[in-house]
Amino acid sequence: MAEAKDDYPAHAATYSAFSKLMTFTLLWIIVLLVAMALGLIAHLPLLGLVVGIGGSIALLIGFAVLG
């Protein structure tokens, strides 16, 4: 029983890191889908490119600062 209590901080840290990774992945997929929709469906390829690159950089910087 004492071993389970010793593992809790490691499990909590792993869960937190995995949660941040999944959040980043989902947000990045959404940014890419929006950029593709702007470029392909709305016929605004330049805006789609700006949103795709800008959104990806913003996500990377945001999660680097928060992580």
C-alpha positions, 0 to 999 in steps of 0.5 A: 500500500505504501508503494501506491502512495509513492507513485502518485506524484509520478502518475499525476505528473504523467497525467498532466503532461499527457493532458497538455499534449492532447490539448495541444494536438486537438487545438493544432488539428482544429487550426489546420482544418480551419486553415484548409477550409479557408484555402479550399472552400472559401477560396482565400488561400492567403488568409488560410496560409496566414491562419495556419502558420500563425496559429501553429506558431501561436500554439507552439509559443503558448504551450512552451510558455505554459509548459 
